[in-house]
Amino acid sequence: MKLLLHACCAPCSAPILEWLINNNIQPSIFYYNPNIYPQKEYEIRRNEIERYCKKLNINFIEGDYNHEEWLSHVQGLENEPERGSRCLECFKLRLAACAKVAKENGFDTIASSLSSSRWKSLEQIDTAGNYAVQNIEGVEYLARNWRKGGLQQRRNELLKENGFYNQLYCGCEFSLRSCAKVQEQN
């Protein structure tokens, strides 16, 4: 298996990378997250996962950061709740880009660290992953719940061991707004 892992951030990706390597799968990382706002947040997250890839000697591929294009893609869905239709469209865009890069670079499988987050819908991520590869011959989507098998606990350990920046929201301004509302209520 030649796997391209779409990575949302270092804390979510680290235990998956460790698991893949321990299971004799040499992954590469595709960091494509035009949803992240502001750009400074994007760069912090990118730098963290890139630093970890260098530590593990893992190939790192960065997609284009075009937040305006992402906003256009989710236009009309701005007021959707977390796990709503905006998230599904966001996942579809990001995983479709991953599948395209996989095909162009000789990968036969894609997966995403998004499915390690307890804040995300596994059903939406799998729907997006299957959508991404449906018209890409020779590339499959690996549907996997990366929350199980001790990986959630390992995530927390790796976060501390590596001093990762740990974000408090999904990445887009709409999830940031939702997070702020929840914090105000507490």
C-alpha atoms as one frame of an Amber mdcrd trajectory, in Angstrom:
protein
   0.000   0.000   0.000   1.318   3.420  -0.966  -0.684   5.740   1.269  -1.181
   9.503   1.147  -2.554  10.730   4.460  -4.482  13.977   4.402  -3.358  15.721
   7.602  -5.380  18.339   9.414  -2.812  18.941  12.175   0.106  17.349  14.019
  -1.773  16.227  17.159  -4.359  14.294  15.109  -1.819  12.915  12.624   0.981
  11.826  14.960  -0.591   8.647  16.379  -1.826   7.640  12.915   1.646   8.068
  11.437   3.121   6.042  14.279   0.525   3.281  13.763   1.121   3.199  10.001
   4.890   2.965  10.413   4.529   0.267  13.087   2.379  -1.677  10.609   4.973
  -1.437   7.811   3.111   1.224   5.851   5.284   4.144   4.781   2.902   7.102
   4.471   3.364  10.524   2.975   1.519  13.569   4.294  -0.697  15.850   2.251
  -1.414  19.069   4.106  -4.323  20.761   2.353  -6.483  22.883   4.621  -7.750
  26.053   2.920 -10.526  26.144   5.531  -8.155  27.257   8.283  -8.554  30.852
   9.376  -6.695  33.112   9.852  -3.656  32.399   7.701  -1.390  32.677  10.756
  -3.292  29.736  12.291  -2.824  27.802   9.053   0.916  28.430   9.141   1.261
  27.381  12.793  -0.521  24.101  12.103   1.454  23.515   8.897   4.764  24.163
  10.640   3.914  21.688  13.413   3.056  18.807  11.078   5.991  19.592   8.810
   8.335  19.564  11.836   6.987  16.168  12.880   7.345  14.785   9.338  11.000
  15.826   9.308  11.520  14.104  12.666  10.056  10.862  11.251  11.579  11.281
   7.783   8.139  11.318   6.170   7.515  12.994   2.823   5.480  16.204   3.236
   3.356  17.651   0.424   1.595  20.973   0.886  -1.448  21.922  -1.133  -2.356
  25.485  -2.031  -3.768  27.685   0.670  -6.645  29.518  -0.983  -9.078  30.519
   1.725 -11.167  32.646  -0.649 -11.775  29.630  -2.888 -12.804  27.602   0.164
 -15.220  30.349   1.253 -16.748  30.263  -2.213 -17.087  26.480  -1.979 -19.057
  26.644   1.288 -21.015  29.798   0.418 -24.541  29.610   1.786 -23.506  27.145
   4.495 -21.896  29.649   6.848 -24.565  29.249   9.548 -24.579  25.459   9.507
 -23.651  23.878  12.846 -20.511  21.826  13.378 -21.055  18.412  11.754 -23.569
  20.058   9.411 -23.528  20.224   5.619 -20.718  22.826   5.579 -18.381  20.285
   7.160 -19.297  17.627   4.599 -18.610  20.017   1.711 -15.323  21.057   3.320
 -14.237  17.418   3.699 -15.230  16.626   0.110 -13.136  19.509  -1.224 -10.074
  18.585   0.823 -10.202  14.835   0.213 -10.871  15.308  -3.517  -7.667  17.351
  -3.681  -5.886  14.568  -1.792  -7.136  11.937  -4.248  -5.984  14.026  -7.203
  -2.505  14.498  -5.715  -2.403  10.784  -4.893  -3.113   9.861  -8.513  -0.542
  12.352  -9.822   2.143  10.993  -7.487   1.609   7.245  -7.728  -0.259   6.608
  -4.465  -2.916   3.906  -4.469  -4.643   4.784  -1.202  -5.751   7.909   0.648
  -6.868   8.352   4.239  -7.430  11.328   6.510  -6.480  12.287  10.034  -9.864
  14.027  10.228 -11.321  10.694  11.319  -9.249  10.813  14.500 -11.148  13.812
  15.848 -14.034  13.118  18.170 -15.502  16.463  17.031 -15.973  15.211  13.465
 -18.559  12.882  11.966 -16.985   9.629  10.777 -19.929   9.155   8.418 -19.257
  12.540   6.772 -15.531  11.842   6.464 -16.142   8.427   4.899 -18.747   9.910
   2.548 -16.217  12.559   1.499 -13.417  10.008   1.110 -15.523   7.736  -1.085
 -16.696  10.752  -3.094 -13.071  11.816  -3.583 -11.969   8.565  -5.207 -15.115
   7.657  -7.138 -13.745   8.932 -10.457 -10.028   8.455  -9.779  -8.940   5.117
 -11.198  -6.345   3.262  -9.149  -6.861   5.219  -5.918  -8.875   3.849  -3.013
 -10.079   5.446   0.194  -9.113   3.770   3.460 -12.061   4.197   5.817 -10.753
   3.822   9.330 -11.783   4.995  12.777  -8.467   6.319  14.084 -10.037   6.982
  17.507  -9.931   3.330  18.502  -7.185   0.920  19.491  -5.622   3.289  22.006
  -4.873   5.948  19.394  -6.827   8.664  21.219  -4.728   8.119  24.344  -1.564
   7.915  22.250  -2.550  11.239  20.641  -2.495  12.911  24.039   0.867  11.341
  24.908   2.462  12.398  21.609   1.021  15.886  22.003   2.907  16.263  25.295
   6.068  14.432  24.172   6.448  16.645  21.104   5.166  19.907  22.556   2.639
  20.224  19.736   0.519  23.306  19.382  -2.996  22.098  20.201  -5.702  24.164
  18.555  -9.052  24.728  20.201 -11.253  24.821  17.092 -11.637  22.997  13.782
  -9.978  25.692  11.748 -12.544  27.767   9.905 -13.932  31.059  11.109 -17.362
  29.492  11.482 -16.124  26.842  13.916 -14.146  29.547  15.717 -17.364  31.527
  16.104 -19.169  28.432  17.457 -16.330  27.757  19.879 -16.453  31.348  21.146
 -20.209  31.050  21.784 -19.713  27.870  23.822 -16.938  29.513  25.863 -19.180
  32.529  26.550 -21.898  30.218  27.889 -19.526  28.499  30.349
